Amino acid sequence: MNKTVRPHDEQSLSDLKVMRLAANKTQKQMAKVLGTSEATIINYENGVSDIKYKDYLKWSLACRFDLSAIEEQLQTLRELVVENNLHRYRKVNKLKHEK
């Protein structure tokens, strides 16, 4: 009996998996980087569970993914928050939003 193996199409590949494969990393290696199990890595890649932000950053760095655009945007936001004294407020939504 012949098995038909369907190739993965672009949409079936998660961003995490694409990053890992492009960096030539195994799921086992990524599990070690994140300090978790291979099963968790598989769940992240398949969308079964959501990856934490700090783990996403570790993943990105391990895969040599360029985060400079995000870093630049965060720096701009930091400056905006400081300029507008938003860091002094405890309540959210103190910034006047344009309509």
PLY file of the C-alpha trace (Angstrom):
ply
format ascii 1.0
element vertex 99
property float x
property float y
property float z
element edge 98
property int vertex1
property int vertex2
end_header
0.00 0.00 0.00
1.47 3.32 -1.08
1.31 6.27 1.26
0.81 9.65 -0.27
2.95 12.19 1.49
1.67 15.70 1.07
4.34 18.36 1.09
3.93 21.17 3.58
2.59 24.27 1.98
3.57 27.74 3.13
0.46 28.25 5.23
0.98 25.08 7.26
4.39 26.28 8.49
4.26 28.40 11.61
6.52 31.43 11.94
8.35 29.71 14.80
9.00 26.62 12.71
10.16 28.67 9.72
12.60 30.58 11.94
13.91 27.35 13.48
14.32 25.55 10.17
16.00 28.56 8.52
18.50 28.59 11.41
19.08 24.84 10.95
18.02 24.11 14.54
16.26 21.01 15.83
13.29 20.97 18.16
15.57 19.39 20.74
18.02 22.29 20.46
15.21 24.82 20.83
13.91 22.99 23.88
17.35 23.32 25.46
17.51 27.06 24.63
14.10 27.66 26.22
14.64 25.24 29.09
11.57 23.22 28.22
10.57 19.93 26.60
10.48 18.99 22.94
6.74 18.43 23.35
6.33 22.07 24.35
8.30 23.18 21.28
6.06 21.05 19.08
3.00 22.58 20.74
4.33 26.09 20.12
5.02 25.32 16.46
1.62 23.73 15.95
-0.27 26.50 17.70
-1.50 24.19 20.45
-0.12 26.55 23.09
1.07 30.14 22.99
4.69 31.01 23.52
5.54 33.53 26.25
7.03 36.81 25.06
10.39 36.25 26.80
10.59 32.77 25.25
9.76 34.23 21.84
12.68 36.62 22.25
14.99 33.74 23.23
13.71 31.76 20.23
14.31 34.69 17.90
17.83 35.30 19.17
18.72 31.60 18.98
17.58 31.64 15.35
19.61 34.79 14.65
16.43 36.69 13.83
16.87 40.46 13.53
14.90 42.22 16.27
16.35 45.68 15.64
13.10 47.11 14.23
11.22 46.07 17.38
13.99 47.46 19.58
13.87 50.80 17.72
10.10 51.03 18.10
10.31 50.24 21.81
12.97 52.92 22.28
10.74 55.46 20.54
7.84 54.48 22.79
10.04 54.73 25.90
11.00 58.26 24.92
7.35 59.17 24.31
6.33 57.79 27.70
9.07 59.73 29.49
8.41 62.96 27.56
4.72 62.83 28.44
5.31 61.75 32.05
3.15 58.69 31.40
5.35 56.58 33.66
4.06 58.54 36.65
0.47 57.42 36.19
-0.84 54.19 37.52
-4.00 54.20 35.45
-3.92 53.22 31.82
-5.40 55.42 29.08
-4.06 58.73 30.41
-2.66 59.47 26.96
-5.00 61.62 24.90
-5.87 59.64 21.81
-6.45 61.43 18.55
-9.84 60.88 17.01
0 1
1 2
2 3
3 4
4 5
5 6
6 7
7 8
8 9
9 10
10 11
11 12
12 13
13 14
14 15
15 16
16 17
17 18
18 19
19 20
20 21
21 22
22 23
23 24
24 25
25 26
26 27
27 28
28 29
29 30
30 31
31 32
32 33
33 34
34 35
35 36
36 37
37 38
38 39
39 40
40 41
41 42
42 43
43 44
44 45
45 46
46 47
47 48
48 49
49 50
50 51
51 52
52 53
53 54
54 55
55 56
56 57
57 58
58 59
59 60
60 61
61 62
62 63
63 64
64 65
65 66
66 67
67 68
68 69
69 70
70 71
71 72
72 73
73 74
74 75
75 76
76 77
77 78
78 79
79 80
80 81
81 82
82 83
83 84
84 85
85 86
86 87
87 88
88 89
89 90
90 91
91 92
92 93
93 94
94 95
95 96
96 97
97 98
